[in-house]
Amino acid sequence: MIDFRPAQPADYPEIARITRDSYLSAGHFDSAEHPYMQQIQRVAERAEAAQIWVALREGELVGAVTLASYGEPFADIALPGELLMRILVVDPAVQRGGIGRAMVAGVIEVARSLPGIEAVSLSTGDDWTSAHALYRSLGFQRVPERDWTVERETEPKTLAWLRVYRLEV
């Protein structure tokens, strides 16, 4: 059983740890010192600009996700009427146990409760195949015309291709 609720300031250090550990264990970054890794570990700053929700299993915080609506700072690709889901992380120690699926289902319920929200959208790495399978299994549809790239802070500079998915709620 997973409980899904808005994050509280006391949760922020654990959200930062889970975010760091999740991204590093997945191989998305080589170091927690990477500028983007530093940014996403500043949970209090993120919470001032977006909603952060957490998943708890038996009272233990095991995952987090950031939600933002069109026009808000963390809603970079959201269109009017969309709730953007970002930085969905599950503690690597408990991954593959249905927590990510429960969190996405929770996001869908949150979206359905918000006035003016018609869809949930998200970006995911082009090669994150397990995430693609999860989103498709929950009814998300690819929106390839909205795919985009970000420049990686590597030498030489390379681009990361991000796929966009959307679910009408």
Secondary structure, 3 states (H helix, E strand, C coil): CEEEEECCHHHHHHHHHHHHHHHHHCCCCCCCCCHHHHHHCCHHHHHHHCEEEEEEECCEEEEEEEEEECCCCCCCCCCCCEEEEEEEEECHHHCCCCHHHHHHHHHHHHHHHCCCCCEEEEEEECCCHHHHHHHHHCCCEECHHHCEEEEECCCCCEEEEEEEEEEEC
